[in-house]
Amino acid sequence: MAAPWIVDDELWAVIEPLLPVKPAGTPGPPQMDSRLVLQGILFVLITGIGWEDLPQELGFGSGMTCWRRLRDWQAAGAFEQIHQAVLARAHAARMIDFDRVMVDGSHVRAKKRGAATGPSPVDRAKTGSKHHILTCANGFPLAVALSAANVNDHLLLPTLLDRVRPLRGRAGRARHRITTLIADKGYDYPSVYSELRQRHITGYIARRGTRDKVTAGRWIVEQTFALLHQYRRLTIRWERRTDIHHGFLDLAAALICWRRLSNRTR
């Protein structure tokens, strides 16, 4: 079995057209092969090592080369486009369920201060960030977002909903409208219900101040977070820059979707 950071031909066929290409005649040395650089980025994402510790014998280029390419690809929106391309394939295979969608947030430590960091709700002496995720009932993350640890989960819901794009790949109109949202008490706020009404979404949200629990399907979003945080570079935030950390987040979401799709179509 190939190492998890190796990009096979099938996945590369999806990714390659979405990566920016250095224009011909641009001054400077030739760029290193993008597929190798991507594998270097994946090695860091999966193992959690520092950029400077990327083993040169792997042939993926230097850590700084991989870092710069991650920065440039994220600035071009490439990782979000890759995520959407994989979701479109899953939609074509009838694996995306817009009728049951779950939302949640998860705290991670932030070793270095920077944008989208704040006091941890568990230990205010420590700085952290939050990963926010919107996932369908079949375990495909539809959208991800990043915030400071002291930002309430419900405040990121509009951002997540806005990031759910129309998915093509099947006959008829592109589909992206969520019909039902399942959430815990962290989303029991008037602004959330107003947001859902405007979007014609039915909410199943546990009530604060009660023993109510919304358990149906909750394990799915928890499992998706568990998969997300198997990527060790996401379990602790080492990046000061939000674009770099969000690039890792978008890439991990795309890979989770790809592996779920591959497992169900083989």
Secondary structure, DSSP 8 states (H G I E B T S, - for coil): ---TT---HHHHHHHGGGS----TT-SSS----HHHHHHHHHHHHHH---GGG--GGGSS--HHHHHHHHHHHHHTTHHHHHHHHHHHHHHHTT---TTSEEEEEEEEEESS--TT-EE-SS-TTSEEEEEEEEEETTS-EEEEEEEETTS-GGGGHHHHHHT---B-SSSSS-B----EEEE-GGG-SHHHHHHHHHTT-EEEE--TTS-----TTHHHHHHHHHHHTTSGGGTEE--SSHHHHHHHHHHHHHHHHHHHHHHHH-
